[in-house]
């Protein structure tokens, strides 16, 4: 019998994607055969986010800048789930994992979270968190790069674009082209 490939699923707002996200992806690649990156479409905790299509493009550019396209894919599964539902309810991690499980039937899925979401008080707030752990397993990335999307958005609001320390060149270029968050 063929051994199942491990596919790491990394969901985040990517609001915008930054070097910390890149590091989590690199860590996940050390544990899995491939990584599926899932930008949030409608955040379960009501987080205000940049335009979904922009965030999706930025994630794809970040992965291209990482030269990781062969092992890292981007999924718009949350958008597809939202379109099916036709309501304003959030899209939950559990639903995303269940939908991805249908696509990756011969693989073992693992849900990847950063240390911020791994805090027990936050993780327990996730819809069906215990079931996620039991059904797909949970892998917590280490925080080795201390960058927050919030800080980047604060800079953007002041008219300051992120540096290469914060984001990949392609992400910075897309932020500039879109004028994202500039007031």
C-alpha positions, 0 to 999 in steps of 0.5 A: 500500500502506498504511503499517504503524502502529507499535505499541510493546509495553512489558512490565514487572512494574509492581510497582507502576506509577509515574511512571517507567513513565508517562514511558516510555509518553509517550516511546513515544507519541512514536515509535509510533501506540499502546502496548500495556502488558503486565504480567508474569504470571510473571517470567522472572527470578523476581521476587516480585510483587504480585497480578497482578489488582491490578497489572493494575488499577493499570496501567489506572488509571495510564493513565486518570490519564494520560488516555491510554486512546485510545492506550494499551492494557493486555494480559493476554497473559502470563496467557493464555499461562500458562493455556495452558501449565499449568506454572510456567515463566516467560513470556518476552518472545519468546513475548509478542511472538510472540503479540501479532504474531498479533493485530497482523498489519498493524502493526509491533511494537517492543519498548520497554525501560527503561535498566535492562533495556537494560544489555548484561549484563541484555538478553543474559539475556533469552530470545532477545534477539537474535531479539527485536531482529532480528524486532521491533526494540528501542527503549530509553527514556531514564531521565528519571524516577528512581523504582523500584518497589523503593523504593515497596514498601520504603515500603509495607512501612514503612506509608508510601504513595507520594506523587504524585511517585511514583505517579498518584492512582488507583494510590495509591488502589488501593494503599491499598484493597488494603493491598498490601505493608503488614506 
